[in-house]
């Protein structure tokens, strides 16, 4: 496939979006099933449509309508997570026939020695907990952090590591005001008889579009959803319910806070992001710095 064909596919996907796909005031970036995206296969530098038993390897997502440069914000947010040492899907920003999009490398794929790509089974936390997908937010009687942590503690092939990874992700989403980190944005991967927490995906910061500290988390911590009301004491009180050591939790919060700003600036300096000179990304950096300063 050439760039014009991919650009046409992206435009058709965007044209099919209902009006309600625009962001809602509480910082929820998308409604179920309405974010434009296409799935393609990439071999080297060659793009093609998946067919038959040959699966896609990448997901391409243009920015959500009504949210300027949302694709760049997600690229910076995901890049920040990786620089902090969190397990997160690899993303980049590319253009196809003049249309910019976020390119996400699928972690639920594996390449066999003979070069064939195969699917790796995964279940998001709605599926894994038997929760209907329309209840992806804890406030809608969906799965919360405690329920997800309990599932991981009972089913993961490396429960200690995966519960810590979950708490790292929950902490990160608090620090960046990742207000849309609901149950469908956490998954487990099932491969070779092992069950492991999947890398982070679809992580985005609300700080690019609002003043720091506004909005509610999708999963509460010690009964608190409002990001500005969370404190270290609340996290410590929640630690045992999340199957992690309270002292480790405090150390992890301090570690992420100390490295967050530099990590985010490094993620924003990547050429595929910085070339656009986005004022939205600049606001993300400035608001994050003010917000983290308040937390200290």
C-alpha positions in Angstrom: 0.0 0.0 0.0 1.2 3.5 -0.7 0.8 6.7 1.3 -2.3 7.8 -0.6 -4.1 4.6 0.0 -3.4 4.7 3.7 -4.4 8.3 3.9 -7.7 7.4 2.2 -8.3 4.6 4.7 -7.7 7.0 7.6 -10.0 9.7 6.2 -12.8 7.1 5.7 -12.4 6.0 9.3 -12.6 9.6 10.5 -15.7 10.2 8.3 -17.5 7.3 10.0 -17.2 8.8 13.5 -20.4 9.9 15.2 -20.6 13.5 16.5 -20.4 12.2 20.1 -16.8 11.2 19.7 -15.6 14.6 20.9 -14.1 14.9 24.3 -16.4 15.2 27.3 -15.7 17.7 30.1 -14.4 15.2 32.7 -11.4 14.3 30.6 -12.6 11.1 29.1 -10.9 11.1 25.7 -13.2 8.8 23.8 -16.4 6.9 24.0 -16.5 3.1 23.3 -15.7 2.3 19.8 -15.7 5.8 18.4 -12.0 6.7 18.0 -10.9 6.5 14.4 -8.3 3.8 13.8 -7.2 1.3 11.2 -5.1 -1.8 11.6 -2.4 -2.6 9.0 0.5 -4.9 8.7 4.1 -3.7 8.3 7.1 -5.7 7.0 10.2 -3.6 7.0 9.0 -0.3 5.4 6.1 -1.9 3.4 2.5 -1.5 4.6 -0.3 -3.9 3.6 -3.8 -4.9 4.7 -4.0 -7.9 6.9 -5.7 -10.9 5.3 -6.7 -14.4 6.3 -4.4 -15.8 9.0 -1.9 -13.0 8.5 -2.7 -10.4 11.3 -2.1 -6.7 11.5 1.0 -5.5 13.3 0.2 -1.8 13.9 -2.7 0.4 14.7 -2.9 3.9 13.1 -4.9 6.5 15.0 -5.5 10.1 13.9 -6.2 12.7 16.6 -9.7 12.7 18.1 -12.0 15.3 16.5 -12.2 18.4 18.8 -8.9 17.7 20.5 -6.1 19.5 18.9 -2.9 17.5 18.4 -4.2 14.7 20.6 -2.0 12.3 18.6 1.1 14.2 19.6 0.0 14.4 23.2 -0.4 10.6 23.3 3.0 10.1 21.7 4.6 12.3 24.3 2.7 10.6 27.2 3.6 7.1 26.0 7.2 8.1 25.4 7.3 9.5 28.9 6.1 6.3 30.4 8.8 4.3 28.6 11.5 6.7 29.7 10.4 6.3 33.3 10.9 2.5 32.9 7.3 1.5 32.6 6.3 -1.2 30.2 4.4 0.6 27.4 3.7 -0.1 23.7 6.0 1.6 21.3 4.5 4.5 19.4 5.6 7.0 16.8 4.0 9.8 14.7 3.8 9.5 10.9 2.0 11.2 8.0 0.2 9.5 5.2 -0.9 11.6 2.2 -0.8 14.7 4.4 -2.8 13.2 7.3 -0.9 12.8 10.5 -1.5 9.9 12.9 -0.2 8.0 15.8 1.4 4.6 14.8 1.2 2.0 17.6 3.2 -1.2 17.4 1.0 -4.1 18.6 2.3 -6.0 21.5 -0.2 -8.8 21.0 1.7 -10.1 18.0 4.6 -12.5 17.7 6.9 -13.3 14.8 7.8 -17.0 14.3 11.2 -18.1 13.1 9.9 -18.6 9.6 8.9 -14.9 9.5 5.1 -15.4 9.9 3.2 -13.1 12.3 0.7 -14.7 14.7 -1.8 -13.3 17.2 -1.1 -13.5 20.9 -4.3 -13.8 23.0 -5.1 -10.9 25.3 -8.1 -9.9 27.4 -8.8 -6.4 28.7 -9.9 -6.1 32.3 -13.5 -5.9 31.4 -13.2 -9.3 29.7 -11.0 -10.7 32.4 -13.3 -9.7 35.2 -16.5 -10.6 33.4 -17.6 -7.0 33.3 -19.7 -5.7 30.4 -17.6 -3.3 28.2 -20.0 -0.4 28.6 -19.1 -0.5 32.3 -15.4 0.3 31.7 -15.4 3.1 34.3 -15.4 2.2 38.0 -18.0 4.9 38.5 -20.3 2.9 36.2 -20.0 -0.1 38.5 -17.0 -1.3 36.5 -13.7 -2.9 37.6 -11.5 -0.7 39.9 -7.9 -0.8 40.9 -8.5 -3.2 43.7 -10.4 -5.7 41.6 -7.7 -5.6 38.9 -4.9 -6.0 41.4 -6.7 -8.9 43.0 -7.1 -10.6 39.6 -3.4 -10.1 38.8 -2.3 -11.4 42.2 -4.3 -14.5 41.7 -3.7 -15.2 38.0 -0.4 -13.7 36.9 2.6 -16.0 36.3 4.7 -13.4 38.1 2.2 -11.7 40.5 4.8 -9.7 42.5 6.2 -8.0 39.4 2.9 -7.5 37.7 1.1 -6.0 40.7 4.1 -3.5 41.0 3.7 -2.8 37.3 0.0 -2.1 37.8 0.8 0.3 40.6 3.4 2.0 38.5 0.8 2.6 35.8 -1.8 3.8 38.3 0.8 6.2 39.8 1.8 7.5 36.4 -1.8 8.1 35.4 -2.2 10.2 38.6 0.9 12.3 38.0 -0.1 13.0 34.3 -3.8 13.3 35.0 -4.5 10.3 32.8 -8.2 10.5 33.5 -9.3 7.9 30.9 -7.3 4.9 32.2 -10.3 2.7 32.5 -10.6 -1.1 32.7 -10.5 -1.6 29.0 -7.1 0.2 28.9 -5.5 -2.5 31.0 -5.1 -6.0 29.8 -3.5 -9.4 30.4 -1.6 -11.3 27.8 -1.9 -15.1 27.6 1.0 -16.8 25.9 2.6 -20.2 26.3 0.7 -21.0 29.4 1.7 -17.8 31.1 -0.5 -14.9 32.1 1.1 -11.5 32.3 0.0 -7.9 32.6 0.2 -6.3 29.2 2.2 -3.2 28.4 0.5 0.2 28.7 -1.5 1.4 25.8 -3.9 4.3 25.0 -2.4 6.5 27.8 -3.0 10.2 27.4 -2.6 13.2 29.6 -5.5 15.6 30.3 -3.0 18.3 31.3 -2.7 19.4 27.7 -6.3 20.6 27.7 -6.9 21.8 31.3 -5.3 23.3 34.3 -3.5 20.8 36.5 -5.4 18.8 39.0 -8.9 18.9 37.5 -10.8 15.8 36.4 -11.4 12.4 37.9 -9.4 9.2 37.6 -11.2 6.3 36.0 -10.1 4.1 38.9 -10.2 5.4 42.4 -7.4 5.2 45.0 -8.6 4.6 48.6 -12.0 5.8 47.5 -10.7 9.0 45.9 -11.2 9.8 42.2 -10.4 13.5 42.0 -6.8 13.8 41.1 -6.2 17.0 43.2 -7.4 15.2 46.3 -5.1 12.3 46.2 -2.1 12.3 48.6 0.7 10.0 49.5 -1.2 9.0 52.6 -4.1 7.8 50.4 -1.7 5.8 48.3 -0.1 4.3 51.4 -3.5 3.3 52.8 -4.3 1.7 49.5 -1.0 -0.2 49.1 -2.0 -3.5 50.8 -5.3 -3.6 48.8 -3.2 -3.4 45.7 -0.8 -6.2 46.9 2.3 -4.0 47.1 4.5 -2.9 50.0 3.6 0.6 51.3 7.3 1.6 51.6 7.9 0.5 48.0 4.9 2.5 46.9 6.2 5.7 48.5 9.6 5.2 46.9 8.0 4.6 43.5 5.9 7.8 43.7 9.0 9.8 44.6 11.0 8.2 41.8 8.4 9.0 39.2 7.9 12.6 40.4 11.6 13.2 40.4 12.1 12.0 36.8 8.7 12.9 35.2 9.5 16.4 33.9 12.9 15.5 32.3 11.4 12.3 30.8 8.5 14.3 29.3 10.7 16.9 27.8 12.9 14.1 26.2 9.7 12.5 24.8 8.6 15.8 23.4 12.0 16.4 21.8 11.7 13.4 19.5 11.8 14.7 15.9 8.5 13.1 14.9 6.9 15.3 17.6 9.0 18.4 17.8 8.9 19.1 14.1 5.3 20.3 14.4 6.0 23.0 17.0 2.8 22.2 18.7 1.5 24.8 21.2 -0.6 22.0 22.8 2.5 20.0 23.6 4.1 23.1 25.0 1.1 23.5 27.2 1.3 19.9 28.3 4.9 20.4 29.4 4.2 23.7 31.2 1.0 22.5 33.0 2.7 19.2 34.0 5.5 21.1 35.6 3.1 23.3 37.6 1.0 20.4 38.6 3.9 18.2 39.8 5.3 21.2 41.6 2.0 21.4 43.6 2.3 17.8 44.5 5.8 18.2 45.9 
